[in-house]
């Protein structure tokens, strides 16, 4: 059951990655659209760049991103850098 859920989450993450890559720039309208997609998929999504800076957080407005801590040294990010995918259950 857990493996199936993880595989479904990987698929959803790939779908979101595609959407983000098709955007040349994430302006406030596109940001809101991504939030709505995350909400409709019942997901909390956070996207960071290679330096750990948060570019998107589905539960925060774009105006609050500058106050979000750098994620580079989080265990799930370090795991993703080592293995290609990282996870944190948050519960």
N, C-alpha and C positions, 0 to 999 in steps of 0.2 A: 504494500500500500504506500509506504513512504517513498519507495523508488518511483512509483507511478506519479506521485505528486511532484517529486523533484523533476522528473522528465517533462511534466506539463509546465512547470515553472520555467524550465530551460526554453521550451517552445515559445512561451509568452515573452520571455526576455529577448529571444531572437526576433520576434515580431516587433517589439518596441525598438530594438536596435535598428531594424530596417527603417522604421518610421523616422527615427531621429537622424539617421544618415541621409535621408532624403531631404531634410531641412538644411538649407545652407546656413541658416542662422535661426536661433531660437528666440524669437521676439515674444512679446507678452501674449499675443493671440495664439501662437503656436504652443507656448508654454501652457496656457489654459486648456488647449485642445489635448495635450499630453496628459494633463491632470484628469480630464474627463475620461480619457481612454483608460487610465489606471483605475479610476473609480469604477468604471463599467466592468473591468476585469476583476474587481475586488482585490487590488494589489496596492501595496505601498512600494513605490519605486524611487530609487536614488541613483542618479547617474553622476559619475565623477570623471575628471580627466586623468591623464597619466600621472599628474602631480598630486592627485588626491583632492583637488578643488571640486566642490559640489556644483554641478551645472544644472541639475534638475532634482527637485524633491517633490513628490506628488502631494505631500501634506503641507507644503509651505508655499506661500505666494512668492513670485519671482523677486519681489522687493526685499524679502528676508534672507535670500541666499547668501548675501555677503556676511551675515552673522553666523553662518554655519561653520563649525570647526572642520578643519582639514581631515579627510578620512584615510589618508595614505597609510597610516600605521595601525588601522583597525585590523583585528585578527582575520576577519572575512576578506578584507582587501588583500592582505598579505597571502592568504591562502589562494585567492584568485590569481595573484601574480605568480605563485609557484605552480599551480595546478590547472590554470585556465578557468576555474570556477571556484567561488567561495560562497559560504553561506553563514547566516546568523539567524537562528530561529526567533530570537527576541522574546521568547517565552520560556 
